[in-house]
Structures are given as C-alpha cells and as structure tokens.
Amino acid sequence: MSIQDDHVHLLLQLRASDSIAESVRILKGGTSRIIRKEFPELEEFLWGDSFWADGYFAESVGHVDEEVIKKYIDEQRK
C-alpha cells in the first residue's frame, strides 16, 4: 500500500470469481466506517455523506511478478 495526497495504491489478490466492483465497495465501505469512528473530527471536511470518491482504477496484471508491482507502488512514495 502507498498513500498519496489524493489517492491510495493497493495491491490486492482476488479470485477470478470475485467481483472487482463488489470487492472495492466492501473495502471502501469498511474503511470509511473505521476511519469515521476513529477520527470523528473528519466529518467537518466531507462534502456530503461520502468519505471516499466514487471512482477507482483496477488493473489486472496477469503473469507479472508480484515484486514488480510492489516496486511500482513503493516508488510512488518518491
């Protein structure tokens, strides 16, 4: 994981039968609840009810070595 000012990079492994959209919905909903509970003062900075933005980007990497992806995510911090 790499946290940027305006986005987050995550490396997730899902089964082929898992829905990417459903997985992202669960991830964003769950983390929103945890963050809101731990940091209630953030509520004043939200526009509407959403903690996370509506969109996301997902990429399938096929047979790329996992270390290549980890290196890419790590380098986003620089």
Secondary structure, DSSP 4 states (H G I P E B T S, - for coil): -EE-SS-EE------TTS-HHHHHHHHHHHHHHHHHHH-GGGGGG-STT-SS-S-------TT--HHHHHHHHHHTT-
